[in-house]
């Protein structure tokens, strides 16, 4: 095996990363659903033959952290001997290196010189994966089977093409099958592009050199992360954060972490987290690990190449039966982007006294979801899955940004023109939510206000957001930001405030107005210039 020199290694690092980034562009250009084309709720990665993450796109941190485990778990169920060139396997099982059912992974083994050298993984959030409510977010779910179709590792594509029988089974169990099929084929195309690019790289530099480069990148990132951990204050740090009202009796549910930084290693123990919940805010240990990976990259080593080696010095413990490691039958669709953010905030709170200059105050750490479902303008079933940003928390040296996504989820909003062209909905207005950022020496960023006016006779509506009861926290004496608020104004002029997790029916003339949270302030307001 020919080890690359430092200059060649850097060239190959960028080349591998470019392959992953191109995969994401392919999905966005080829997919049918606005959720992928416009919002970009997708991620792409390359792994080595053992399933260790090698390169990733500039995508969604919670996805990318989870994909560090996906291929390894896949290989435990599907031995490498069963894999063939041209295969594309699909799965969405949360317990198999996953997160929640709507995030469907396409896995393509890549062969060079007759041997398996890598995997291309394309994760895409399907706007519907079946289940008990349009959009597959059932607020009253009590078991995972109510949340949609569960796809074990399934070879949908071979060198001969798409297996139409398997494809039909999937498409007959989801809403909007034409969109879903288009999204699936976009994922196939993305993994094909990765296959072609990596084979060209192997031809140019030699397959053995590429494999050696992958190993070297793991080792280099591990060394960099160890050095970054060693630069942190040593000791034990504890933090907690809360889900709004998902515990027993509508009480907040706690995510608690105990962090031990010792030399070049850091341990994150979430054992004191509350028990698994009845509703869909549980999540998997893989998502918890993704939260840790993101937080440590942001706090300790933002320039470190994210890969399998980067995460070797990080030890993570969750407790079986807790909301971070629930029994397999428990629902968890919202935990992917809500509970994961509570884990990040708990880590930030733990380090608040030790390294405040590296942290920001609480932000709009929620997907802020509204999901509309119903017949589109062409009569076919359409699902508008709409995440919303809010205010960023302030830092020790600046105010927070307005109208943005922070931490683990960084999708775009769907432009008003696209919403109005594809759905029977009009955007009444969109504006900054002035004054929603928390006060402090530096202010938190403002959230937004967006109004949806229903033009269809009837549509389903789902809300799934946090920070409605417990607002984004201030730091170092700063004030909290304004909480989320969602109003439903019926055409008869009656008005109600919607819960953060709800399913209901809306009708023509109804208006849904979402006020997203502001970020927390930083420092004593008396010190503000």
KOLSE-225071 format. One record per residue (C-alpha): residue in one letter; residue number from 1; chain; z, x, y. Coordinates in steps of 0.02 Angstrom, whole numbers, plus 50000, padded with zeros to 5 digits. Example, Ala and Ser with C-alpha at 12.3 -4.5 7.8 and 13.67 -1.06 7.14 Angstrom:
// residues 2
NODE  residu  num  chaine     c3     c1     c2
NODE       A    1       A  50390  50615  49775
NODE       S    2       A  50357  50684  49947
This chain:
// residues 529
NODE  residu  num  chaine     c3     c1     c2
NODE       X    1       A  50000  50000  50000
NODE       X    2       A  49945  50073  50167
NODE       X    3       A  50080  50056  50301
NODE       X    4       A  50007  50024  50474
NODE       X    5       A  50052  50140  50617
NODE       X    6       A  50144  50064  50768
NODE       X    7       A  49985  50032  50866
NODE       X    8       A  49896  49948  50721
NODE       X    9       A  50053  49846  50684
NODE       X   10       A  50054  49777  50861
NODE       X   11       A  49869  49733  50849
NODE       X   12       A  49899  49642  50684
NODE       X   13       A  50052  49553  50753
NODE       X   14       A  49948  49477  50891
NODE       X   15       A  49806  49437  50771
NODE       X   16       A  49922  49344  50652
NODE       X   17       A  50001  49249  50795
NODE       X   18       A  49828  49202  50861
NODE       X   19       A  49785  49127  50691
NODE       X   20       A  49939  49014  50699
NODE       X   21       A  49900  48964  50879
NODE       X   22       A  49720  48923  50836
NODE       X   23       A  49780  48806  50699
NODE       X   24       A  49872  48702  50829
NODE       X   25       A  49718  48694  50940
NODE       X   26       A  49614  48634  50793
NODE       X   27       A  49735  48491  50757
NODE       X   28       A  49742  48437  50939
NODE       X   29       A  49552  48437  50953
NODE       X   30       A  49517  48351  50787
NODE       X   31       A  49659  48225  50767
NODE       X   32       A  49637  48041  50803
NODE       X   33       A  49810  47990  50863
NODE       X   34       A  49862  48019  51045
NODE       X   35       A  50028  48084  50979
NODE       X   36       A  49937  48238  50915
NODE       X   37       A  49788  48246  51034
NODE       X   38       A  49888  48224  51194
NODE       X   39       A  50074  48244  51161
NODE       X   40       A  50051  48389  51039
NODE       X   41       A  50188  48336  50918
NODE       X   42       A  50136  48468  50792
NODE       X   43       A  50168  48648  50741
NODE       X   44       A  50079  48785  50644
NODE       X   45       A  50137  48936  50546
NODE       X   46       A  50083  49076  50430
NODE       X   47       A  50197  49139  50293
NODE       X   48       A  50182  49282  50171
NODE       X   49       A  50155  49252  49985
NODE       X   50       A  50343  49228  49959
NODE       X   51       A  50352  49093  50091
NODE       X   52       A  50436  49196  50228
NODE       X   53       A  50380  49151  50403
NODE       X   54       A  50261  49283  50475
NODE       X   55       A  50187  49203  50631
NODE       X   56       A  50197  49039  50723
NODE       X   57       A  50108  48947  50861
NODE       X   58       A  50183  48909  51031
NODE       X   59       A  50242  48744  50965
NODE       X   60       A  50403  48646  50934
NODE       X   61       A  50557  48750  50893
NODE       X   62       A  50636  48623  50775
NODE       X   63       A  50475  48616  50673
NODE       X   64       A  50455  48804  50669
NODE       X   65       A  50632  48837  50613
NODE       X   66       A  50613  48711  50473
NODE       X   67       A  50449  48789  50417
NODE       X   68       A  50544  48949  50382
NODE       X   69       A  50604  48858  50225
NODE       X   70       A  50460  48741  50179
NODE       X   71       A  50349  48857  50077
NODE       X   72       A  50497  48935  49986
NODE       X   73       A  50557  48763  49934
NODE       X   74       A  50378  48715  49889
NODE       X   75       A  50362  48865  49772
NODE       X   76       A  50520  48812  49681
NODE       X   77       A  50432  48650  49633
NODE       X   78       A  50253  48713  49619
NODE       X   79       A  50243  48887  49540
NODE       X   80       A  50118  49006  49617
NODE       X   81       A  50022  49007  49451
NODE       X   82       A  49967  48827  49484
NODE       X   83       A  49889  48866  49652
NODE       X   84       A  49702  48891  49675
NODE       X   85       A  49588  48941  49820
NODE       X   86       A  49539  48786  49919
NODE       X   87       A  49699  48691  49880
NODE       X   88       A  49789  48594  50016
NODE       X   89       A  49954  48516  49966
NODE       X   90       A  50047  48385  50067
NODE       X   91       A  50231  48344  50072
NODE       X   92       A  50361  48266  50186
NODE       X   93       A  50519  48272  50080
NODE       X   94       A  50668  48311  50193
NODE       X   95       A  50762  48393  50049
NODE       X   96       A  50617  48512  50017
NODE       X   97       A  50630  48625  50168
NODE       X   98       A  50598  48478  50282
NODE       X   99       A  50665  48371  50422
NODE       X  100       A  50612  48187  50426
NODE       X  101       A  50477  48084  50341
NODE       X  102       A  50354  48066  50487
NODE       X  103       A  50333  48256  50495
NODE       X  104       A  50202  48287  50360
NODE       X  105       A  50164  48465  50308
NODE       X  106       A  49995  48527  50244
NODE       X  107       A  50013  48687  50142
NODE       X  108       A  49862  48795  50098
NODE       X  109       A  49880  48950  49989
NODE       X  110       A  49768  49093  50048
NODE       X  111       A  49693  49212  49920
NODE       X  112       A  49613  49382  49953
NODE       X  113       A  49545  49503  49824
NODE       X  114       A  49595  49380  49688
NODE       X  115       A  49780  49370  49733
NODE       X  116       A  49891  49257  49836
NODE       X  117       A  49929  49341  50003
NODE       X  118       A  49988  49204  50121
NODE       X  119       A  50009  49020  50159
NODE       X  120       A  49947  48919  50308
NODE       X  121       A  50061  48774  50355
NODE       X  122       A  50014  48634  50474
NODE       X  123       A  50151  48511  50520
NODE       X  124       A  50100  48351  50610
NODE       X  125       A  50205  48202  50660
NODE       X  126       A  50116  48048  50594
NODE       X  127       A  50143  47902  50712
NODE       X  128       A  50181  47793  50560
NODE       X  129       A  50230  47840  50383
NODE       X  130       A  50268  47662  50324
NODE       X  131       A  50443  47594  50303
NODE       X  132       A  50535  47442  50368
NODE       X  133       A  50478  47444  50551
NODE       X  134       A  50319  47497  50643
NODE       X  135       A  50328  47679  50692
NODE       X  136       A  50446  47713  50545
NODE       X  137       A  50604  47719  50651
NODE       X  138       A  50718  47583  50584
NODE       X  139       A  50877  47583  50688
NODE       X  140       A  50971  47481  50558
NODE       X  141       A  50917  47589  50409
NODE       X  142       A  51053  47626  50284
NODE       X  143       A  50950  47725  50159
NODE       X  144       A  50803  47845  50168
NODE       X  145       A  50687  47731  50070
NODE       X  146       A  50682  47611  50218
NODE       X  147       A  50609  47748  50328
NODE       X  148       A  50439  47767  50247
NODE       X  149       A  50332  47842  50111
NODE       X  150       A  50407  47994  50024
NODE       X  151       A  50273  48119  49974
NODE       X  152       A  50323  48250  49846
NODE       X  153       A  50210  48404  49838
NODE       X  154       A  50039  48324  49813
NODE       X  155       A  49874  48418  49798
NODE       X  156       A  49760  48309  49905
NODE       X  157       A  49620  48436  49930
NODE       X  158       A  49541  48560  49809
NODE       X  159       A  49391  48675  49821
NODE       X  160       A  49289  48523  49769
NODE       X  161       A  49346  48420  49919
NODE       X  162       A  49467  48278  49953
NODE       X  163       A  49543  48186  49805
NODE       X  164       A  49501  48010  49862
NODE       X  165       A  49619  47925  49740
NODE       X  166       A  49771  48019  49804
NODE       X  167       A  49716  47993  49983
NODE       X  168       A  49702  47806  49951
NODE       X  169       A  49880  47797  49884
NODE       X  170       A  49945  47874  50045
NODE       X  171       A  49836  47771  50162
NODE       X  172       A  49882  47606  50080
NODE       X  173       A  50065  47638  50119
NODE       X  174       A  50056  47677  50306
NODE       X  175       A  50009  47576  50459
NODE       X  176       A  49852  47626  50553
NODE       X  177       A  49768  47710  50404
NODE       X  178       A  49612  47761  50500
NODE       X  179       A  49716  47861  50624
NODE       X  180       A  49824  47933  50486
NODE       X  181       A  49672  47988  50385
NODE       X  182       A  49599  48071  50539
NODE       X  183       A  49762  48163  50571
NODE       X  184       A  49772  48219  50389
NODE       X  185       A  49596  48287  50394
NODE       X  186       A  49634  48378  50556
NODE       X  187       A  49777  48466  50467
NODE       X  188       A  49658  48513  50326
NODE       X  189       A  49536  48584  50453
NODE       X  190       A  49673  48685  50536
NODE       X  191       A  49727  48767  50374
NODE       X  192       A  49544  48803  50332
NODE       X  193       A  49525  48893  50499
NODE       X  194       A  49679  48997  50459
NODE       X  195       A  49608  49041  50288
NODE       X  196       A  49445  49101  50365
NODE       X  197       A  49529  49202  50502
NODE       X  198       A  49651  49287  50385
NODE       X  199       A  49513  49332  50261
NODE       X  200       A  49415  49410  50404
NODE       X  201       A  49570  49509  50453
NODE       X  202       A  49590  49569  50274
NODE       X  203       A  49408  49621  50269
NODE       X  204       A  49425  49719  50431
NODE       X  205       A  49589  49809  50394
NODE       X  206       A  49613  49795  50207
NODE       X  207       A  49718  49666  50114
NODE       X  208       A  49850  49795  50068
NODE       X  209       A  49869  49842  50251
NODE       X  210       A  49892  49660  50302
NODE       X  211       A  50026  49637  50169
NODE       X  212       A  50113  49796  50225
NODE       X  213       A  50106  49736  50405
NODE       X  214       A  50192  49573  50359
NODE       X  215       A  50335  49669  50277
NODE       X  216       A  50347  49787  50425
NODE       X  217       A  50355  49643  50548
NODE       X  218       A  50500  49566  50451
NODE       X  219       A  50594  49730  50455
NODE       X  220       A  50560  49761  50639
NODE       X  221       A  50621  49587  50689
NODE       X  222       A  50776  49605  50582
NODE       X  223       A  50821  49768  50669
NODE       X  224       A  50792  49690  50840
NODE       X  225       A  50900  49538  50800
NODE       X  226       A  51040  49648  50734
NODE       X  227       A  51038  49747  50896
NODE       X  228       A  51037  49586  50998
NODE       X  229       A  51188  49519  50903
NODE       X  230       A  51280  49682  50926
NODE       X  231       A  51256  49665  51115
NODE       X  232       A  51350  49499  51117
NODE       X  233       A  51538  49486  51144
NODE       X  234       A  51624  49507  50976
NODE       X  235       A  51745  49376  50911
NODE       X  236       A  51761  49194  50860
NODE       X  237       A  51694  49054  50970
NODE       X  238       A  51707  48866  50944
NODE       X  239       A  51608  48724  51021
NODE       X  240       A  51568  48541  50995
NODE       X  241       A  51452  48407  51058
NODE       X  242       A  51437  48221  51021
NODE       X  243       A  51310  48091  50972
NODE       X  244       A  51331  47940  51086
NODE       X  245       A  51394  47798  50977
NODE       X  246       A  51343  47826  50797
NODE       X  247       A  51512  47855  50718
NODE       X  248       A  51619  47722  50632
NODE       X  249       A  51651  47574  50746
NODE       X  250       A  51526  47636  50874
NODE       X  251       A  51626  47793  50915
NODE       X  252       A  51544  47958  50960
NODE       X  253       A  51504  48072  50812
NODE       X  254       A  51545  48256  50828
NODE       X  255       A  51445  48410  50785
NODE       X  256       A  51565  48559  50780
NODE       X  257       A  51528  48743  50757
NODE       X  258       A  51635  48898  50732
NODE       X  259       A  51538  49057  50773
NODE       X  260       A  51594  49228  50715
NODE       X  261       A  51505  49376  50794
NODE       X  262       A  51549  49534  50701
NODE       X  263       A  51448  49692  50722
NODE       X  264       A  51264  49656  50687
NODE       X  265       A  51292  49488  50601
NODE       X  266       A  51333  49313  50662
NODE       X  267       A  51401  49170  50559
NODE       X  268       A  51386  48987  50608
NODE       X  269       A  51505  48871  50516
NODE       X  270       A  51475  48685  50544
NODE       X  271       A  51599  48628  50411
NODE       X  272       A  51708  48533  50537
NODE       X  273       A  51564  48418  50586
NODE       X  274       A  51594  48232  50556
NODE       X  275       A  51548  48146  50394
NODE       X  276       A  51374  48076  50360
NODE       X  277       A  51334  47920  50461
NODE       X  278       A  51280  47749  50402
NODE       X  279       A  51127  47751  50515
NODE       X  280       A  50976  47865  50540
NODE       X  281       A  51056  48006  50642
NODE       X  282       A  51095  48119  50495
NODE       X  283       A  50992  48277  50471
NODE       X  284       A  50959  48417  50347
NODE       X  285       A  51033  48593  50334
NODE       X  286       A  50858  48657  50372
NODE       X  287       A  50860  48570  50541
NODE       X  288       A  51034  48641  50574
NODE       X  289       A  50966  48815  50536
NODE       X  290       A  50821  48783  50655
NODE       X  291       A  50947  48742  50792
NODE       X  292       A  51038  48906  50760
NODE       X  293       A  50876  49007  50757
NODE       X  294       A  50820  48932  50921
NODE       X  295       A  50988  48957  51006
NODE       X  296       A  51004  49138  50953
NODE       X  297       A  50825  49177  51004
NODE       X  298       A  50858  49098  51175
NODE       X  299       A  51028  49179  51201
NODE       X  300       A  51011  49348  51119
NODE       X  301       A  50830  49396  51089
NODE       X  302       A  50694  49294  51176
NODE       X  303       A  50566  49435  51152
NODE       X  304       A  50597  49458  50965
NODE       X  305       A  50450  49409  50854
NODE       X  306       A  50508  49252  50761
NODE       X  307       A  50488  49277  50574
NODE       X  308       A  50587  49284  50414
NODE       X  309       A  50663  49452  50456
NODE       X  310       A  50724  49391  50625
NODE       X  311       A  50841  49269  50540
NODE       X  312       A  50914  49381  50404
NODE       X  313       A  51070  49429  50505
NODE       X  314       A  51114  49244  50537
NODE       X  315       A  51225  49156  50411
NODE       X  316       A  51238  48966  50420
NODE       X  317       A  51360  48851  50330
NODE       X  318       A  51356  48661  50324
NODE       X  319       A  51472  48546  50227
NODE       X  320       A  51403  48433  50090
NODE       X  321       A  51435  48253  50141
NODE       X  322       A  51431  48289  50327
NODE       X  323       A  51299  48222  50446
NODE       X  324       A  51217  48395  50438
NODE       X  325       A  51207  48393  50248
NODE       X  326       A  51208  48210  50197
NODE       X  327       A  51180  48137  50024
NODE       X  328       A  50992  48126  49988
NODE       X  329       A  50987  47936  50002
NODE       X  330       A  51051  47935  50182
NODE       X  331       A  50930  47893  50324
NODE       X  332       A  50889  48032  50447
NODE       X  333       A  50733  47996  50548
NODE       X  334       A  50820  48016  50717
NODE       X  335       A  50926  48165  50668
NODE       X  336       A  50774  48279  50674
NODE       X  337       A  50767  48278  50864
NODE       X  338       A  50935  48204  50914
NODE       X  339       A  51069  48281  50802
NODE       X  340       A  50980  48448  50803
NODE       X  341       A  51000  48453  50992
NODE       X  342       A  51186  48417  50974
NODE       X  343       A  51198  48572  50864
NODE       X  344       A  51114  48677  51001
NODE       X  345       A  51230  48607  51134
NODE       X  346       A  51381  48641  51024
NODE       X  347       A  51325  48823  51011
NODE       X  348       A  51301  48834  51199
NODE       X  349       A  51473  48760  51229
NODE       X  350       A  51548  48886  51108
NODE       X  351       A  51476  49031  51209
NODE       X  352       A  51510  48954  51380
NODE       X  353       A  51658  49066  51423
NODE       X  354       A  51586  49223  51342
NODE       X  355       A  51408  49233  51411
NODE       X  356       A  51388  49099  51547
NODE       X  357       A  51250  49200  51632
NODE       X  358       A  51137  49174  51479
NODE       X  359       A  51162  48986  51468
NODE       X  360       A  51110  48829  51559
NODE       X  361       A  51211  48671  51585
NODE       X  362       A  51173  48518  51479
NODE       X  363       A  50997  48451  51494
NODE       X  364       A  50901  48300  51434
NODE       X  365       A  50922  48357  51253
NODE       X  366       A  50845  48206  51170
NODE       X  367       A  50669  48153  51123
NODE       X  368       A  50691  48002  51236
NODE       X  369       A  50583  47897  51122
NODE       X  370       A  50497  47731  51152
NODE       X  371       A  50382  47675  51010
NODE       X  372       A  50264  47528  51036
NODE       X  373       A  50167  47455  50889
NODE       X  374       A  50035  47320  50873
NODE       X  375       A  49850  47283  50876
NODE       X  376       A  49752  47395  50994
NODE       X  377       A  49606  47347  51104
NODE       X  378       A  49489  47365  50955
NODE       X  379       A  49598  47255  50844
NODE       X  380       A  49656  47398  50733
NODE       X  381       A  49840  47438  50717
NODE       X  382       A  49899  47563  50847
NODE       X  383       A  50064  47653  50872
NODE       X  384       A  50112  47729  51039
NODE       X  385       A  50247  47858  51003
NODE       X  386       A  50305  47913  51174
NODE       X  387       A  50435  48052  51201
NODE       X  388       A  50504  48075  51376
NODE       X  389       A  50574  48225  51466
NODE       X  390       A  50714  48230  51591
NODE       X  391       A  50811  48354  51695
NODE       X  392       A  50849  48533  51645
NODE       X  393       A  51026  48595  51666
NODE       X  394       A  51060  48716  51807
NODE       X  395       A  51097  48901  51778
NODE       X  396       A  51211  49027  51862
NODE       X  397       A  51072  49079  51982
NODE       X  398       A  50959  48928  52005
NODE       X  399       A  50944  48739  51999
NODE       X  400       A  50870  48652  51849
NODE       X  401       A  50688  48598  51837
NODE       X  402       A  50643  48414  51849
NODE       X  403       A  50544  48311  51724
NODE       X  404       A  50537  48434  51581
NODE       X  405       A  50583  48453  51398
NODE       X  406       A  50721  48573  51352
NODE       X  407       A  50777  48663  51194
NODE       X  408       A  50709  48606  51027
NODE       X  409       A  50575  48480  51074
NODE       X  410       A  50436  48522  51196
NODE       X  411       A  50299  48394  51174
NODE       X  412       A  50195  48331  51319
NODE       X  413       A  50196  48155  51386
NODE       X  414       A  50044  48047  51353
NODE       X  415       A  49945  48028  51516
NODE       X  416       A  49945  47853  51591
NODE       X  417       A  49755  47848  51580
NODE       X  418       A  49760  47876  51391
NODE       X  419       A  49896  47745  51365
NODE       X  420       A  49798  47616  51463
NODE       X  421       A  49632  47659  51378
NODE       X  422       A  49696  47648  51199
NODE       X  423       A  49840  47523  51204
NODE       X  424       A  49868  47349  51277
NODE       X  425       A  49993  47423  51399
NODE       X  426       A  49986  47464  51583
NODE       X  427       A  50092  47599  51663
NODE       X  428       A  50169  47514  51815
NODE       X  429       A  50233  47673  51893
NODE       X  430       A  50304  47844  51856
NODE       X  431       A  50415  47942  51974
NODE       X  432       A  50556  48066  51982
NODE       X  433       A  50728  47989  51964
NODE       X  434       A  50792  48059  52127
NODE       X  435       A  50974  48112  52130
NODE       X  436       A  50998  48104  51941
NODE       X  437       A  51036  48290  51925
NODE       X  438       A  51220  48338  51923
NODE       X  439       A  51299  48415  52077
NODE       X  440       A  51359  48595  52081
NODE       X  441       A  51331  48762  52163
NODE       X  442       A  51160  48737  52085
NODE       X  443       A  51101  48560  52047
NODE       X  444       A  51035  48494  51883
NODE       X  445       A  50853  48442  51877
NODE       X  446       A  50803  48261  51902
NODE       X  447       A  50743  48146  51765
NODE       X  448       A  50598  48024  51777
NODE       X  449       A  50570  47837  51785
NODE       X  450       A  50423  47760  51692
NODE       X  451       A  50376  47576  51680
NODE       X  452       A  50274  47500  51538
NODE       X  453       A  50198  47326  51564
NODE       X  454       A  50147  47232  51406
NODE       X  455       A  49972  47157  51404
NODE       X  456       A  49968  47106  51220
NODE       X  457       A  50037  46940  51161
NODE       X  458       A  50165  47032  51055
NODE       X  459       A  50213  47211  51009
NODE       X  460       A  50357  47295  50920
NODE       X  461       A  50469  47412  51020
NODE       X  462       A  50587  47548  50958
NODE       X  463       A  50708  47648  51062
NODE       X  464       A  50780  47812  50997
NODE       X  465       A  50870  47919  51125
NODE       X  466       A  51038  48000  51160
NODE       X  467       A  51129  48045  51321
NODE       X  468       A  51149  47860  51363
NODE       X  469       A  51338  47857  51338
NODE       X  470       A  51383  48042  51349
NODE       X  471       A  51283  48119  51492
NODE       X  472       A  51219  48298  51500
NODE       X  473       A  51370  48409  51536
NODE       X  474       A  51398  48518  51687
NODE       X  475       A  51447  48701  51668
NODE       X  476       A  51571  48813  51760
NODE       X  477       A  51635  48665  51861
NODE       X  478       A  51467  48580  51887
NODE       X  479       A  51452  48390  51873
NODE       X  480       A  51362  48299  51732
NODE       X  481       A  51188  48227  51755
NODE       X  482       A  51152  48041  51760
NODE       X  483       A  51138  47964  51585
NODE       X  484       A  50984  47884  51507
NODE       X  485       A  50953  47700  51542
NODE       X  486       A  50819  47584  51474
NODE       X  487       A  50793  47411  51549
NODE       X  488       A  50694  47267  51476
NODE       X  489       A  50637  47141  51607
NODE       X  490       A  50566  46987  51523
NODE       X  491       A  50427  46887  51603
NODE       X  492       A  50555  46749  51636
NODE       X  493       A  50646  46875  51749
NODE       X  494       A  50794  46895  51631
NODE       X  495       A  50852  47075  51612
NODE       X  496       A  50949  47174  51484
NODE       X  497       A  50992  47357  51456
NODE       X  498       A  50933  47417  51285
NODE       X  499       A  51036  47520  51166
NODE       X  500       A  50983  47697  51126
NODE       X  501       A  50933  47647  50949
NODE       X  502       A  50856  47475  50935
NODE       X  503       A  50709  47378  50861
NODE       X  504       A  50646  47223  50950
NODE       X  505       A  50491  47123  50993
NODE       X  506       A  50416  47123  51168
NODE       X  507       A  50284  47004  51234
NODE       X  508       A  50150  46988  51366
NODE       X  509       A  50216  47013  51540
NODE       X  510       A  50376  47100  51486
NODE       X  511       A  50418  47264  51571
NODE       X  512       A  50508  47411  51492
NODE       X  513       A  50579  47534  51618
NODE       X  514       A  50650  47699  51556
NODE       X  515       A  50762  47805  51667
NODE       X  516       A  50784  47976  51586
NODE       X  517       A  50939  48082  51611
NODE       X  518       A  50963  48217  51741
NODE       X  519       A  51025  48391  51700
NODE       X  520       A  51203  48450  51725
NODE       X  521       A  51252  48552  51877
NODE       X  522       A  51317  48732  51873
NODE       X  523       A  51467  48795  51972
NODE       X  524       A  51583  48717  52100
NODE       X  525       A  51490  48605  52223
NODE       X  526       A  51597  48675  52363
NODE       X  527       A  51507  48841  52340
NODE       X  528       A  51335  48764  52367
NODE       X  529       A  51239  48839  52512
